[in-house]
Amino acid sequence: MQRLTGRVALVTGAASGIGAKTAERLAEEGASVLVTDVQDDAGQQLCRQIEDGGGTAAYAHLDVTSPDQWDTAVASAVDQFGSLDILVNNAGMGDLAAIEDTSLEDWEHTIAIDQTGVFLGMKHCADALAASDHASVINISSIFGTSGGFGSSPAYHAAKGAVRTLTKNIALHWADKGIRVNSVHPGFIDTPILDQAKGTPIEQAMLDLTPMGRLGLPAEIAAGVAYLASDDASFVTGLELYIDGGYIAR
């Protein structure tokens, strides 16, 4: 399908995992994609892959905790492609520590990337999105933005829960401005963020708690993002889209 022809997307944390598959899917749907990350080599390689496949992409270094780098990235998208229509706030990090073992420094680092980065993305992209006739923001939250998970990773849960509610807040604020804002809540997805759990009882617990009995694929999340970015979702804002193999339905 070519539902996004003529549109411009900015995807954060796009050098690997869900972000990479999302950038590829949006390009396949016709969008010009600004791939952003702090992993410069991997991000540039992804752009070459997209272009080799007939898509349009460019790379920009973006630490999502930096307001100045957000301004530079937005300007890069507009300067290179002419507009900004789609923002995918995907950049994130995880942890496995219990609250007793989570230092204030670790807490603040996770919150800065997983929560504040989403706030800064919407804040700094607001003017460019408002100029679009097809503006769509997709914030990547988590099933752990809604549930208590395993009782560990308090900073991750707090941040993803904040993303869930912030999404609804800004969806209402922008509802009459033509900017749709939705959140996607992945379940346990086979990406590098889960590498630290591979081969541990936590991985088996993930499988046991997923009714479909497997890890999800990054491409399955990307498909949901592409839907929300497209006019197929033109009357959808403030939605929580769970792509989780049935986890939340339990």
Phi, psi and omega in degrees: 000155179234058184284347188241020180302132178086000181255161184238130181240143171244123182240125178268156181057040191266005184280344183204171172059221181301320181298318180295314180294326177294314178300317179297316182294317179297321177294319178298330179277000174108356181283150166274129191242127169267109178278124179233147181185177170258352176269086190296314182298313181294322179295317178293324177296320178298319178300318178297321179296318179297315181293323177297332179272006177096004180266181181238125182205155173217162183244144172220134175291131179212112166272112189293351177271359184253112177303319181297319180290330173298314179301317180295319181294316179298316178299322179297317179298313182291318181294319184278324188242351172098346182192182169218118184247332187226129174240125176244105178274091186251334186305135180192172177216159179235173175205167183237000188288152171281165184300325181295336183256005180264115179283161176300322179298315179295317178304309184294327179294315179295315179299320181299317183280310189281333183247303183296326178300324178290316175304311181295322179300311180293320180299313187277343176264356189304311184295318180294319179294322181297337180277354182268149174271356183223043188286133180215132175245131175237116179259127180274109175261229184187161168299335179279000170276354183237328184244168179275358177059233182257007182084003177250186175055053185298323181293318179298313179298315181299316182293315182291327173295322177295321178298319179303309184285322177300321178302313180295320180299312182284331175300318178291318181298323184259005186301324181266008180252003178080017178247114178271142182225120182224160177242144174249135184240090178292149169275217181278109187248140184282083181227170179302336181295340178263002183303324183291346179260351184299134178075009179252166175302334179295319178299316180296324177296322177301315180294318182294327183272353179263113183306328179281352169075022179208166170283149175282168180251145177306324180297331179288327174288318180301324179296320177294321177297316180299320176300310182294332179283340188266171177287351172299337180251032187296340179249024184243116173210147183076013183279146166256110179261112180267123176238085199217014179063018178097005185305310185289338181285348184298000000 
